[in-house]
Amino acid sequence: MQTLSDAQRSFFETSVSTYQQDLAGDTSAQAYLTSRGISPQVAATYRLGVVRRPLAGHEARTGRLVIPYLTPAGPVNFSFRCLKNHDCKTEGCPKYLPIDGMERNLYNVAALKADSPFLCIAEGELDALTLSMCGLPAVGIPGVKHWKKWWTRCLDDFDVIYAFGDGDEAGGKMANFLAREVKARPINMPRGADVNDVYREQGAEGLRALID
């Protein structure tokens, strides 16, 4: 993980606080989170926000959902998700944008300290958040191409690791990669569905049933 300067840490904290405040007054972004089954309480716990008053360098992220990467020392990274009502792929719009120049991190590292014999690895931040709010501790990865070897050591304390890839070809490749890399157990996801889809259709019980 990159070492952040005091100035960077301060800027990241200011960014998170500002964008949390922006979310509090943004009914459109709030409606999006509600549609994903994410309550205001969960959004506050994970310090989600939206860019309405962009800080320096974030101007091109205006209107995007802010997903901070939180640690005990504070936020260390962000992901910015498009909230426009369109198909990002057909519109040539990146669904997620990182902070320029920052290394990619594991999302939700608090799950690594969970008092649990198992850990879930999800394909993306919101799926990891969804699993965690359902009582299934999870970290999110930004795709296998960004996997770092040292992340494997972070998972050594868990007896079982479950790989929750999306129910498509890319998700299958991720699950197979994690099966090789960390001996994860691939979860058989419904075709075309991701973790949040299953949660919205079947609730927390539907997700728990996938690992039973």
C-alpha positions as CSV (number, residue, x, y, z in Angstrom):
1,M,0.0,0.0,0.0
2,Q,1.2,3.5,-0.8
3,T,2.4,5.5,2.1
4,L,0.4,8.7,2.3
5,S,1.8,12.0,3.5
6,D,0.1,14.0,6.3
7,A,-1.2,16.4,3.7
8,Q,-2.7,13.6,1.6
9,R,-4.4,12.1,4.7
10,S,-5.8,15.4,5.6
11,F,-7.1,16.0,2.1
12,F,-8.7,12.6,1.9
13,E,-10.5,13.1,5.2
14,T,-11.7,16.5,4.1
15,S,-12.9,15.0,0.8
16,V,-14.9,12.2,2.6
17,S,-16.5,14.7,5.0
18,T,-17.4,17.1,2.2
19,Y,-18.9,14.4,0.0
20,Q,-20.8,12.8,2.9
21,Q,-22.4,16.2,3.5
22,D,-23.2,16.5,-0.2
23,L,-25.0,13.1,-0.1
24,A,-27.2,14.4,2.8
25,G,-28.7,16.9,0.4
26,D,-28.8,14.9,-2.7
27,T,-32.1,13.0,-3.1
28,S,-31.1,11.5,-6.4
29,A,-28.0,9.8,-5.0
30,Q,-30.0,8.8,-1.9
31,A,-32.6,7.2,-4.2
32,Y,-29.9,5.2,-6.0
33,L,-28.6,3.8,-2.7
34,T,-32.1,2.9,-1.6
35,S,-32.6,1.1,-4.9
36,R,-29.5,-1.0,-4.1
37,G,-30.9,-1.8,-0.6
38,I,-28.3,0.4,1.1
39,S,-29.9,2.2,4.0
40,P,-28.8,5.7,5.3
41,Q,-27.3,4.0,8.3
42,V,-25.2,1.7,6.2
43,A,-24.2,4.6,4.0
44,A,-23.1,6.5,7.0
45,T,-21.1,3.6,8.4
46,Y,-19.2,3.2,5.2
47,R,-19.0,7.0,4.8
48,L,-20.5,7.0,1.3
49,G,-20.9,10.3,-0.4
50,V,-21.5,12.1,-3.7
51,V,-19.4,14.7,-5.5
52,R,-21.4,17.9,-5.7
53,R,-18.8,20.4,-4.5
54,P,-15.6,18.9,-6.1
55,L,-12.4,19.4,-4.3
56,A,-9.2,20.0,-6.3
57,G,-8.6,17.2,-8.8
58,H,-12.1,15.8,-8.5
59,E,-13.8,18.1,-10.9
60,A,-14.2,15.3,-13.5
61,R,-15.9,13.2,-10.9
62,T,-18.8,15.6,-10.3
63,G,-22.1,13.7,-9.8
64,R,-20.5,10.4,-9.0
65,L,-21.0,8.3,-5.9
66,V,-17.9,8.3,-3.6
67,I,-16.8,5.0,-2.1
68,P,-14.0,5.6,0.4
69,Y,-11.5,3.0,1.3
70,L,-11.5,3.2,5.1
71,T,-8.8,2.1,7.5
72,P,-8.3,2.7,11.3
73,A,-6.1,5.6,10.3
74,G,-8.7,7.2,8.0
75,P,-9.6,7.0,4.3
76,V,-6.7,6.0,2.1
77,N,-8.3,5.9,-1.3
78,F,-11.6,6.3,-3.2
79,S,-13.6,4.9,-6.0
80,F,-16.1,7.1,-7.9
81,R,-19.2,5.3,-9.4
82,C,-21.2,6.7,-12.2
83,L,-24.8,7.5,-11.2
84,K,-26.1,8.5,-14.6
85,N,-29.2,6.7,-15.9
86,H,-27.6,5.0,-18.9
87,D,-25.6,1.9,-19.8
88,C,-22.1,2.9,-19.1
89,K,-20.7,0.3,-21.5
90,T,-22.7,1.4,-24.5
91,E,-22.1,5.0,-23.7
92,G,-18.3,4.6,-23.3
93,C,-18.5,5.9,-19.8
94,P,-16.3,4.2,-17.1
95,K,-18.7,2.9,-14.5
96,Y,-15.9,3.3,-11.8
97,L,-13.1,5.7,-11.7
98,P,-10.1,5.6,-9.3
99,I,-8.0,8.5,-8.0
100,D,-5.4,9.3,-10.6
101,G,-2.0,8.1,-9.7
102,M,-3.1,5.9,-6.7
103,E,-2.5,2.2,-6.4
104,R,-5.5,0.0,-6.1
105,N,-6.3,-1.3,-2.6
106,L,-8.4,-4.0,-1.0
107,Y,-11.8,-2.5,-0.1
108,N,-13.2,-2.8,3.5
109,V,-10.0,-4.0,5.2
110,A,-12.0,-3.9,8.5
111,A,-13.3,-7.3,7.4
112,L,-9.8,-8.7,7.8
113,K,-10.2,-8.2,11.6
114,A,-13.6,-9.9,11.8
115,D,-14.0,-12.6,14.4
116,S,-15.0,-15.2,11.7
117,P,-13.5,-18.4,10.4
118,F,-14.4,-17.3,6.8
119,L,-14.0,-14.3,4.6
120,C,-15.7,-13.4,1.3
121,I,-14.0,-11.7,-1.6
122,A,-16.3,-9.8,-3.9
123,E,-15.9,-8.3,-7.3
124,G,-16.2,-4.6,-6.4
125,E,-16.9,-2.4,-3.5
126,L,-20.6,-2.3,-3.3
127,D,-20.9,-6.1,-3.4
128,A,-18.4,-6.3,-0.6
129,L,-20.4,-3.8,1.3
130,T,-23.6,-5.7,0.6
131,L,-22.1,-9.0,1.9
132,S,-20.7,-7.3,5.0
133,M,-24.0,-5.6,5.9
134,C,-25.6,-9.1,5.7
135,G,-23.2,-10.4,8.3
136,L,-20.8,-12.0,5.8
137,P,-17.4,-10.3,6.3
138,A,-16.1,-9.3,2.9
139,V,-13.4,-7.4,1.1
140,G,-13.7,-6.1,-2.5
141,I,-11.1,-6.3,-5.2
142,P,-10.9,-4.2,-8.3
143,G,-10.6,-7.1,-10.7
144,V,-7.9,-9.8,-11.0
145,K,-5.6,-7.6,-13.1
146,H,-5.0,-5.4,-10.1
147,W,-4.4,-8.3,-7.6
148,K,-1.2,-7.9,-5.6
149,K,0.7,-10.9,-4.3
150,W,1.0,-9.5,-0.8
151,W,-2.8,-9.5,-0.4
152,T,-2.6,-13.3,-0.1
153,R,-0.8,-12.9,3.2
154,C,-3.6,-10.7,4.5
155,L,-6.0,-13.7,4.2
156,D,-3.9,-16.3,6.0
157,D,-5.9,-16.2,9.2
158,F,-9.1,-17.4,7.6
159,D,-10.0,-21.1,7.4
160,V,-12.3,-20.6,4.4
161,I,-12.4,-18.0,1.7
162,Y,-15.4,-17.6,-0.6
163,A,-15.1,-16.0,-4.0
164,F,-18.2,-14.1,-5.1
165,G,-17.6,-13.2,-8.7
166,D,-20.4,-11.9,-10.9
167,G,-22.5,-14.4,-12.7
168,D,-20.8,-13.9,-16.1
169,E,-17.6,-14.8,-17.8
170,A,-15.4,-12.2,-16.1
171,G,-16.8,-13.3,-12.7
172,G,-16.0,-16.9,-13.4
173,K,-12.5,-16.0,-14.3
174,M,-12.1,-14.1,-11.1
175,A,-13.5,-17.0,-9.0
176,N,-11.1,-19.4,-10.8
177,F,-8.2,-17.1,-10.3
178,L,-8.9,-16.8,-6.5
179,A,-9.3,-20.6,-6.3
180,R,-5.7,-20.9,-7.6
181,E,-4.3,-17.9,-5.7
182,V,-5.8,-18.3,-2.3
183,K,-7.6,-21.6,-2.5
184,A,-10.9,-19.8,-2.4
185,R,-14.2,-21.7,-2.9
186,P,-16.0,-20.2,-6.0
187,I,-19.6,-19.4,-5.3
188,N,-22.1,-20.4,-8.0
189,M,-23.8,-17.1,-8.8
190,P,-27.1,-16.9,-10.8
191,R,-26.4,-16.2,-14.4
192,G,-26.1,-12.5,-15.1
193,A,-26.4,-11.5,-11.4
194,D,-24.1,-10.0,-8.9
195,V,-24.1,-10.0,-5.1
196,N,-26.3,-7.0,-4.8
197,D,-28.8,-8.4,-7.3
198,V,-29.2,-11.6,-5.2
199,Y,-29.6,-9.4,-2.0
200,R,-32.3,-7.3,-3.5
201,E,-34.2,-10.4,-4.8
202,Q,-33.7,-12.8,-2.0
203,G,-32.4,-10.8,1.0
204,A,-29.6,-11.7,3.3
205,E,-30.9,-15.2,3.5
206,G,-30.3,-15.7,-0.2
207,L,-26.7,-14.7,0.1
208,R,-26.1,-16.9,3.2
209,A,-27.7,-19.9,1.4
210,L,-25.0,-19.6,-1.3
211,I,-22.3,-20.6,1.2
212,D,-24.3,-23.2,3.1
